[in-house]
Amino acid sequence: MVARRRSPTNSFTAPECNDHAVRKIVRLVIASRLAEIRRAIDLAAEFCARHALAERDANAIGVALDEVLSNIIHHGFGDSAAHEITLTLDYSSPEIFVEIEDDGPPFDPTRVVEPRFAPNLAERKVGGLGLVFVRALTDSITYRRVSERNCLALRRRVSNDAPAVHASLECRLNDSAHGAGRLVVL
């Protein structure tokens, strides 16, 4: 389902629109299944391409999304009920904003302490690097709990001097191949 709206929803924390920047927002709702992550990453790549963002920025957003969504799906839901995760992408030059909302138990990743690494690989535990990657690939991470939902906002300042991702004219989403979901272009 595709719908157009003139104004953003109140849940997103991006800056207000002004005369010098045109807001470009897209939203996707996915099921809390690992297979759905690919849809979110594909949408982010198309979004970055549509706005001629540099490939390194598109890749950074893709890796950050993969890490955050994987953590939400693996660790955020302790039941077998169906849950929805809402992804919002907002571009206002020179920054891209990503917000991920879920209805899992409260979890503030901004309060997670940086891991201490073992002196050698043999002693190193597997895992625990996802938030390290997200922090390294974004300029800011904020969390808030609103109406029983976790709202994680990521911000990345995009570079204007790097080659852009090949832009396409439309954002494609193939529900039949990846499962049910809703895409809203605002």
Secondary structure, 3 states (H helix, E strand, C coil): CCCECCCCCCCCCCCCCECCECCEEEEEEEECCHHHHHHHHHHHHHHHHHCCCEHHHHHHHHHHHHHHHHHHHHHCCCCCCCCEEEEEEEEECCEEEEEEEECCCCCCHHHCCCCCCCCCHHHCCCCCCHHHHHHHHCCEEEEEEECCEEEEEEEEECCCCCCECCCCCCCCCCHHHHCCCEEEEC
